[in-house]
Amino acid sequence: MKVKDLSVEEFKALVRQAAEEKLEELLGDPDSGLELRDEVKEKLEQSLIAVQDGQKGIPIDEVANQAGLNL
């Protein structure tokens, strides 16, 4: 497939992906080599178990509103 064959949305996605890859290459992963605290690991494990048991989490819109973000 050639760039000329892409839709505008496909082209934007391609550019976005390329930019993200380049930024990751330049900046690296700031969390690389760090370890999670035990309480964070426990909370994540509890969350995974809850999802596996069919419990629903907080909708992303609600989380964004609580954080003062506009999606």
C-alpha positions as CSV (number, residue, x, y, z in Angstrom):
1,M,0.0,0.0,0.0
2,K,1.2,3.5,-0.8
3,V,0.6,6.7,1.0
4,K,-1.4,8.0,-1.9
5,D,-3.9,5.1,-1.3
6,L,-4.5,6.0,2.3
7,S,-7.6,7.9,3.5
8,V,-7.1,11.1,5.4
9,E,-7.9,9.3,8.7
10,E,-5.5,6.5,7.8
11,F,-2.8,9.0,7.0
12,K,-3.3,10.9,10.3
13,A,-3.1,7.6,12.2
14,L,0.2,6.7,10.4
15,V,1.7,10.1,11.2
16,R,0.5,9.9,14.8
17,Q,2.1,6.4,15.2
18,A,5.3,7.5,13.6
19,A,5.5,10.6,15.9
20,E,4.8,8.4,19.0
21,E,7.5,5.9,18.0
22,K,10.0,8.7,17.4
23,L,9.2,10.4,20.8
24,E,9.5,7.0,22.5
25,E,12.9,6.5,20.8
26,L,14.1,10.0,21.8
27,L,12.7,10.1,25.3
28,G,12.7,6.5,26.2
29,D,10.4,5.0,28.9
30,P,10.8,7.2,32.0
31,D,9.5,4.3,34.2
32,S,12.0,1.8,32.8
33,G,13.8,0.0,35.5
34,L,11.4,1.2,38.3
35,E,9.4,-1.2,40.4
36,L,5.9,-0.8,41.6
37,R,5.3,-0.4,45.3
38,D,3.7,-3.4,47.0
39,E,0.5,-1.4,47.7
40,V,0.2,-0.5,44.0
41,K,0.7,-4.1,43.0
42,E,-1.9,-5.2,45.4
43,K,-4.4,-2.7,44.2
44,L,-3.8,-3.7,40.5
45,E,-4.3,-7.4,41.4
46,Q,-7.6,-6.6,43.2
47,S,-8.7,-4.6,40.2
48,L,-7.9,-7.5,37.8
49,I,-9.8,-9.9,40.0
50,A,-12.8,-7.6,40.2
51,V,-12.9,-7.3,36.4
52,Q,-12.6,-11.1,36.0
53,D,-15.5,-11.5,38.4
54,G,-17.6,-9.2,36.2
55,Q,-17.4,-6.0,38.2
56,K,-17.4,-2.8,36.2
57,G,-14.9,0.0,36.8
58,I,-15.4,3.7,36.8
59,P,-16.2,5.0,33.3
60,I,-13.3,6.9,31.7
61,D,-15.5,10.0,31.3
62,E,-16.1,10.1,35.0
63,V,-12.4,9.6,35.8
64,A,-11.5,12.4,33.4
65,N,-14.0,14.8,35.0
66,Q,-12.7,14.0,38.4
67,A,-9.2,14.8,37.2
68,G,-10.4,18.0,35.6
69,L,-9.7,16.8,32.1
70,N,-12.0,17.3,29.1
71,L,-12.3,14.4,26.7
